[in-house]
Amino acid sequence: MTTRARAVALLGLILATLCAALGPTSPAAAHAVVVATTPQRDEVLGYAPREVLVTFSEPIAAVPGRVQVLAPDGKRINVGEPEVRDGTMRIGLRAADRPLGTYLVSYRVVSADSHPVAGSFTFSSGAPSATPPLPADAGTESPAGTLMPVTKYVGYLGLLLAVGPPLLTATMWPRRRSRRGATIVALVGLGLVAAGTVGTWVGQAAQVVGAPVGQLSVADLRAVADTDIGLVLAVRLALVCLAAALLPAVTRGTAGRRWIGALAVTGVAGLVTWPIAGHPVASPVPPVSIVLTTVHIAGVTVWLGGLLALTVFLLRGTHERLLARILPAWSRWATLAVAWLVTAGVLQAAIELGRPSALFGSAYGLLLCAKAALLAGILAVAAGQRRLIRRQVAAGQPRRVARAAGVELAVTAVVLALTAMLVQTPPGRTAGTAATGVSREGVAQSLTTDLFTLQFDVYPAAAGTTNSLHAYVYTPQAKELPVAEWTVTAALPAAGIEPITVEVFALEPHHGSAEIHFPVAGDWTLRISARTSEIDRSTATTTVTIR
């Protein structure tokens, strides 16, 4: 296979793994998890609360105008913007206009690790509504679509291309070998990093606003600049521009130590922007996680970026005596880089997983296992290369070394795709911490007629046994409304069972009670009629599932 064919094959694999990173994105591509709510999810209260509390697994910031509480009639009843303290968000509700029925709480916030989080939950006052309100953005797809995983992949690929050539040209490049190709590749890498950063900016705006990329306004994009992630991305772009100015002199071999040192400092500063814009910021020990992730990324880019430059520019066409000097020097660099990335990666994985069970019990842990398995394969191939170098026979077998390096780089393309998905997945330490809903037996509903609001519950909603029915009538203002006469019937048209009249006892002026026997399971039609005066009567009809 020719060099051009190998390059085409590697490019094809990169594109294929890029497509793998374009898998369906879910709204949970966010990392703050709701760990508690007050009222609880699906809870039925005996009163209308004055506030709602939502507690997240990490500090958050509310997106202005995107936190709301809808009453059973669909009207917004939250007062102003929510109050946020660390990971707890308090949503105040109006004192008046809090009817009985199901309430919808919807929110869009930005977590400490810069990932937007959107969600909703319901609770009920008195009894659930037959038709609860729905959030305006009830879709299941991420507003940014596949943009975020693409930009992550492109950014990581750009890092490899930008780091490898300068590293080799500054340390072990043969004097007579052309440096033009290495300079171009490094600049292309910086361009990819810049493109990935701009794409992340746009994707962040889409996820914060909750609108597709094509519907974003200039104001939406400008608003990202006022956030922490916007500042980090702006700094990264500035560092890319500075690196682009310093890089040509370094790769051409005309730069002094000061220029090389300035480029190295710029590169390290640029690497730090990745953990600052990701999981490490929200970890239990942010400073430690930021350092570990920076070291891990540095190790990967030095090892695999250098290997890429070595394979593309030096293995072919370099005299055997020169390779005999270059390969041992490169092997020492690679060994040190691998030690960095493995040590830092294991420690950071332990922090993000939080507990051993999350390794196989969470999506994050499974992706981490897949990435570790592929890296282990790459390390096995690299170990074979190192043995050849130690035996001083690698320089005489450049084709064999190139084939092995090609395998390492091919698997690296897949590792980058896994990494792009990994940074978009909630850490394993958050697995199992999400707030659970309140479970209840029986059936409870709120029904609204032109005259009153009716709340009822049937327990245990089972066939072949006696079920208790309790019904309550209220005014639209949630005041108790006395009932002069109750009429309740139950029918199962699917089974040919005609309406059965149920005797109702008035326990209180607004409260009726009855015992119902459902002979068979099915979706029963329940009609509850209440006369509140000599001339005012209204009927509510609903379907009750009896098991």
Secondary structure, 3 states (H helix, E strand, C coil): CCHHHHHHHHHHHHHHHHHHCCCCCCCCCCCCCEEEEECCCCCEECCCCCEEEEEECCCEEECCCCCEEECCCCCECECCCCEEECCEEEEEECCCCCCCEEEEEEEEEEECCCCEEEEEEEEEECCCECCCCCCCCCCCCCCCCCHHHHHHHHHHHHHHHHHHHHHHHHHCCCCCCCCHHHHHHHHHHHHHHHHHHHHHHHHHHHHHHCCCHHHCCHHHHHHHHHCHHHHHHHHHHHHHHHHHHHHHHHHCCCCCHHHHHHHHHHHHHHHHHHHHCCHHHHCCCHHHHHHHHHHHHHHHHHHHHHHHHHHHHHCCCCCHHHHHHHHHHHHHHHHHHHHHHHHHHHHHHHHHHCCCCHHHHCHHHHHHHHHHHHHHHHHHHHHHHHHHHHCCCCCCCHHHHHHHHHHHHHHHHHHHHHHHHHCCCCCHHHCCCCCCCCCCCCEEEEEECCCCEEEEEEECCCCCCEEEEEEEEECCCCCECCCCEEEEEEEEHHHCEEEEEECCEEEECCEEEEEEECCCCEEEEEEEEEECCCCCEEEEEEEEEEC
